[in-house]
Amino acid sequence: MKSYKEEINLDKLPQHVAIIMDGNGRWAKSRGEERTFGHRNAIKAVRNAINACNEVGIPYLTLYTFSSENWSRPADEVNALMTLLSETLIIEAEEIFSKGLRLHVIGDIDSLPVLVRDQLLNMVDLTKEHKNGNLILALSYGSQKEILSAVKKISEKVKSGELNSEDITEEVFEQHLYTKDYPPVDLMIRTSGEVRISNFLLWQIAYAELQFLDILWPDFSKDDFFKCIVDFQNKERRYGKTSEQLQ
């Protein structure tokens, strides 16, 4: 069976792909299991996304791992998710190192359990020299909070005289976001059939192509990822211009 990977033009790859990994709970419920069963079975889909990115050479992949709103879920589910994250970091560390990936974390890291936070920061430090791709985990992340934080930082600089208000540009604003070291998102994928952004990278996806898949996240395969890349490459990205201007 032909893979979508064969149709990918390696000269037209997105530089940054972001994924909202949705549908774990429904996947588990359809099998008569608790939601945590879906979260545990989603690890394979995470590997598929990371491996697919690595195989074709996409340099930045951001995964919406845990939102700031997810803290309001039942305590037992939140605790299970944090435990799973800790276990997964241990299990997947060798894979991340073997691929030469650099790990990054964005979000309110201080709100995470100390053990998880320390594990994450340790892996971020240990992989900081890696050059084969960037895996960015959005944890305790909310885009509105990120934007508000950037506004406050800029306001403080204006107040102290470090920055003049007339010098505030899009580029200056972006330098105060969690994602200041990464390129804007070219392609955002959401699984589960839901068609919404859910407070994810609102500034960074301004000109991204958005793809909403009916697949539940635990069923997401490498070929699903490759199909998204092919579909992305078939789009005309005009950035406000006309087709004639691009030609």
Secondary structure as a PSIPRED ss2 file (coil, helix, strand):
# PSIPRED VFORMAT (PSIPRED V4.0)

   1 M C   1.000  0.000  0.000
   2 K C   1.000  0.000  0.000
   3 S C   1.000  0.000  0.000
   4 Y H   0.000  1.000  0.000
   5 K H   0.000  1.000  0.000
   6 E H   0.000  1.000  0.000
   7 E H   0.000  1.000  0.000
   8 I C   1.000  0.000  0.000
   9 N C   1.000  0.000  0.000
  10 L C   1.000  0.000  0.000
  11 D C   1.000  0.000  0.000
  12 K C   1.000  0.000  0.000
  13 L C   1.000  0.000  0.000
  14 P C   1.000  0.000  0.000
  15 Q C   1.000  0.000  0.000
  16 H E   0.000  0.000  1.000
  17 V E   0.000  0.000  1.000
  18 A E   0.000  0.000  1.000
  19 I E   0.000  0.000  1.000
  20 I E   0.000  0.000  1.000
  21 M C   1.000  0.000  0.000
  22 D C   1.000  0.000  0.000
  23 G C   1.000  0.000  0.000
  24 N H   0.000  1.000  0.000
  25 G H   0.000  1.000  0.000
  26 R H   0.000  1.000  0.000
  27 W H   0.000  1.000  0.000
  28 A H   0.000  1.000  0.000
  29 K H   0.000  1.000  0.000
  30 S C   1.000  0.000  0.000
  31 R C   1.000  0.000  0.000
  32 G C   1.000  0.000  0.000
  33 E C   1.000  0.000  0.000
  34 E C   1.000  0.000  0.000
  35 R H   0.000  1.000  0.000
  36 T H   0.000  1.000  0.000
  37 F H   0.000  1.000  0.000
  38 G H   0.000  1.000  0.000
  39 H H   0.000  1.000  0.000
  40 R H   0.000  1.000  0.000
  41 N C   1.000  0.000  0.000
  42 A C   1.000  0.000  0.000
  43 I H   0.000  1.000  0.000
  44 K H   0.000  1.000  0.000
  45 A H   0.000  1.000  0.000
  46 V H   0.000  1.000  0.000
  47 R H   0.000  1.000  0.000
  48 N H   0.000  1.000  0.000
  49 A H   0.000  1.000  0.000
  50 I H   0.000  1.000  0.000
  51 N H   0.000  1.000  0.000
  52 A H   0.000  1.000  0.000
  53 C H   0.000  1.000  0.000
  54 N H   0.000  1.000  0.000
  55 E H   0.000  1.000  0.000
  56 V H   0.000  1.000  0.000
  57 G C   1.000  0.000  0.000
  58 I C   1.000  0.000  0.000
  59 P C   1.000  0.000  0.000
  60 Y E   0.000  0.000  1.000
  61 L E   0.000  0.000  1.000
  62 T E   0.000  0.000  1.000
  63 L E   0.000  0.000  1.000
  64 Y E   0.000  0.000  1.000
  65 T E   0.000  0.000  1.000
  66 F E   0.000  0.000  1.000
  67 S E   0.000  0.000  1.000
  68 S H   0.000  1.000  0.000
  69 E H   0.000  1.000  0.000
  70 N H   0.000  1.000  0.000
  71 W H   0.000  1.000  0.000
  72 S H   0.000  1.000  0.000
  73 R C   1.000  0.000  0.000
  74 P C   1.000  0.000  0.000
  75 A H   0.000  1.000  0.000
  76 D H   0.000  1.000  0.000
  77 E H   0.000  1.000  0.000
  78 V H   0.000  1.000  0.000
  79 N H   0.000  1.000  0.000
  80 A H   0.000  1.000  0.000
  81 L H   0.000  1.000  0.000
  82 M H   0.000  1.000  0.000
  83 T H   0.000  1.000  0.000
  84 L H   0.000  1.000  0.000
  85 L H   0.000  1.000  0.000
  86 S H   0.000  1.000  0.000
  87 E H   0.000  1.000  0.000
  88 T H   0.000  1.000  0.000
  89 L H   0.000  1.000  0.000
  90 I H   0.000  1.000  0.000
  91 I H   0.000  1.000  0.000
  92 E H   0.000  1.000  0.000
  93 A H   0.000  1.000  0.000
  94 E H   0.000  1.000  0.000
  95 E H   0.000  1.000  0.000
  96 I H   0.000  1.000  0.000
  97 F H   0.000  1.000  0.000
  98 S H   0.000  1.000  0.000
  99 K C   1.000  0.000  0.000
 100 G C   1.000  0.000  0.000
 101 L C   1.000  0.000  0.000
 102 R E   0.000  0.000  1.000
 103 L E   0.000  0.000  1.000
 104 H E   0.000  0.000  1.000
 105 V E   0.000  0.000  1.000
 106 I E   0.000  0.000  1.000
 107 G C   1.000  0.000  0.000
 108 D C   1.000  0.000  0.000
 109 I H   0.000  1.000  0.000
 110 D H   0.000  1.000  0.000
 111 S H   0.000  1.000  0.000
 112 L C   1.000  0.000  0.000
 113 P C   1.000  0.000  0.000
 114 V H   0.000  1.000  0.000
 115 L H   0.000  1.000  0.000
 116 V H   0.000  1.000  0.000
 117 R H   0.000  1.000  0.000
 118 D H   0.000  1.000  0.000
 119 Q H   0.000  1.000  0.000
 120 L H   0.000  1.000  0.000
 121 L H   0.000  1.000  0.000
 122 N H   0.000  1.000  0.000
 123 M H   0.000  1.000  0.000
 124 V H   0.000  1.000  0.000
 125 D H   0.000  1.000  0.000
 126 L H   0.000  1.000  0.000
 127 T C   1.000  0.000  0.000
 128 K C   1.000  0.000  0.000
 129 E C   1.000  0.000  0.000
 130 H C   1.000  0.000  0.000
 131 K C   1.000  0.000  0.000
 132 N C   1.000  0.000  0.000
 133 G C   1.000  0.000  0.000
 134 N E   0.000  0.000  1.000
 135 L E   0.000  0.000  1.000
 136 I E   0.000  0.000  1.000
 137 L E   0.000  0.000  1.000
 138 A E   0.000  0.000  1.000
 139 L E   0.000  0.000  1.000
 140 S E   0.000  0.000  1.000
 141 Y E   0.000  0.000  1.000
 142 G C   1.000  0.000  0.000
 143 S H   0.000  1.000  0.000
 144 Q H   0.000  1.000  0.000
 145 K H   0.000  1.000  0.000
 146 E H   0.000  1.000  0.000
 147 I H   0.000  1.000  0.000
 148 L H   0.000  1.000  0.000
 149 S H   0.000  1.000  0.000
 150 A H   0.000  1.000  0.000
 151 V H   0.000  1.000  0.000
 152 K H   0.000  1.000  0.000
 153 K H   0.000  1.000  0.000
 154 I H   0.000  1.000  0.000
 155 S H   0.000  1.000  0.000
 156 E H   0.000  1.000  0.000
 157 K H   0.000  1.000  0.000
 158 V H   0.000  1.000  0.000
 159 K H   0.000  1.000  0.000
 160 S H   0.000  1.000  0.000
 161 G C   1.000  0.000  0.000
 162 E C   1.000  0.000  0.000
 163 L C   1.000  0.000  0.000
 164 N C   1.000  0.000  0.000
 165 S H   0.000  1.000  0.000
 166 E H   0.000  1.000  0.000
 167 D H   0.000  1.000  0.000
 168 I C   1.000  0.000  0.000
 169 T C   1.000  0.000  0.000
 170 E H   0.000  1.000  0.000
 171 E H   0.000  1.000  0.000
 172 V H   0.000  1.000  0.000
 173 F H   0.000  1.000  0.000
 174 E H   0.000  1.000  0.000
 175 Q C   1.000  0.000  0.000
 176 H C   1.000  0.000  0.000
 177 L C   1.000  0.000  0.000
 178 Y C   1.000  0.000  0.000
 179 T C   1.000  0.000  0.000
 180 K C   1.000  0.000  0.000
 181 D C   1.000  0.000  0.000
 182 Y C   1.000  0.000  0.000
 183 P C   1.000  0.000  0.000
 184 P C   1.000  0.000  0.000
 185 V C   1.000  0.000  0.000
 186 D C   1.000  0.000  0.000
 187 L E   0.000  0.000  1.000
 188 M E   0.000  0.000  1.000
 189 I E   0.000  0.000  1.000
 190 R E   0.000  0.000  1.000
 191 T C   1.000  0.000  0.000
 192 S C   1.000  0.000  0.000
 193 G C   1.000  0.000  0.000
 194 E C   1.000  0.000  0.000
 195 V C   1.000  0.000  0.000
 196 R C   1.000  0.000  0.000
 197 I C   1.000  0.000  0.000
 198 S C   1.000  0.000  0.000
 199 N C   1.000  0.000  0.000
 200 F C   1.000  0.000  0.000
 201 L C   1.000  0.000  0.000
 202 L C   1.000  0.000  0.000
 203 W C   1.000  0.000  0.000
 204 Q C   1.000  0.000  0.000
 205 I C   1.000  0.000  0.000
 206 A C   1.000  0.000  0.000
 207 Y C   1.000  0.000  0.000
 208 A C   1.000  0.000  0.000
 209 E E   0.000  0.000  1.000
 210 L E   0.000  0.000  1.000
 211 Q E   0.000  0.000  1.000
 212 F E   0.000  0.000  1.000
 213 L C   1.000  0.000  0.000
 214 D C   1.000  0.000  0.000
 215 I C   1.000  0.000  0.000
 216 L C   1.000  0.000  0.000
 217 W H   0.000  1.000  0.000
 218 P H   0.000  1.000  0.000
 219 D H   0.000  1.000  0.000
 220 F C   1.000  0.000  0.000
 221 S C   1.000  0.000  0.000
 222 K H   0.000  1.000  0.000
 223 D H   0.000  1.000  0.000
 224 D H   0.000  1.000  0.000
 225 F H   0.000  1.000  0.000
 226 F H   0.000  1.000  0.000
 227 K H   0.000  1.000  0.000
 228 C H   0.000  1.000  0.000
 229 I H   0.000  1.000  0.000
 230 V H   0.000  1.000  0.000
 231 D H   0.000  1.000  0.000
 232 F H   0.000  1.000  0.000
 233 Q H   0.000  1.000  0.000
 234 N C   1.000  0.000  0.000
 235 K C   1.000  0.000  0.000
 236 E C   1.000  0.000  0.000
 237 R C   1.000  0.000  0.000
 238 R C   1.000  0.000  0.000
 239 Y C   1.000  0.000  0.000
 240 G C   1.000  0.000  0.000
 241 K C   1.000  0.000  0.000
 242 T C   1.000  0.000  0.000
 243 S H   0.000  1.000  0.000
 244 E H   0.000  1.000  0.000
 245 Q H   0.000  1.000  0.000
 246 L H   0.000  1.000  0.000
 247 Q C   1.000  0.000  0.000
